[in-house]
């Protein structure tokens, strides 16, 4: 097990952020990493949905909040 896995990092999460589409709502069918930050802020205030989608949206919120979107760009090109 490498250091990232030992720290609880799941390398599948960033890949899912650039491939999975929003399943419902105003931004249905939009790739998660393309969701606008105000939408993620709204969800953060309202409460993220349960399960995998909520975990992904929460992770994306933190990425955008901290200006780390550039980390996802190389994954989009795969």
N, C-alpha and C positions, 0 to 999 in steps of 0.2 A: 504494500500500500504506500502510495507517495504522500508527501506532506499535505497536498491539497485535499486528498481523499480523507486523510486522518483528521483534517480540520472540519470535515463535514461538507466540503464543496462537492457538488454534483456537476460534472462537466456537461451533462445533458441539458441542464437548465438554460445556459446561454444559447445553445442550438435551438431549443424549443422556442425561445423568445424571438428568433429570426425566421421561424418556419410556421409556427402555430398561428391560426387565425382566430380572431374574436368570434365566438360562436353565436352571439346575440347582441341586440341593442343597436344604438345609434351607429356604432362602428363595426357592425357585423361584417365578417369576411376580411377585415383589415388585419394585416400581420401585426402581432402584438407589439413588436418594437416600434411600429409606426403609429401607435396610439398617441394622441397629444397629451402632453404633461398635465394640462388642466383636468382632463378626464381621469387621469390616475390620481390626482389630488382629490377630486370629488370622491373617488372610490375609497381613498385612504380615510377621508372624513366620514363616509357612510359606512364603511366596513367592506373589506374585500370579500368576494364570494367564497364559500367553503371549497375545500379540495385543491386539486392541482392548479386550476385556473386562478384561484385566489392567491396561491403561493407564487405563481408566475407573475401576476399583476403586482403583487407586493415587492417582488424582486425588481421588476422593471421600474416601479416607483422609486426605489432606492437608487437604482442606476441613474435614472434621469435627474433625480434630486441632487445627486452628487456630481453631475456633469460627466458621467462615464460612458455615454452612448458610443463613443469612439471604440470602445472595447468590443462592441457587437458588429461593427462594420466589416472586419475581415471574415466573420462567419457568414455574412450575407452573400459573399462572393463564391461560397462553396457550392 
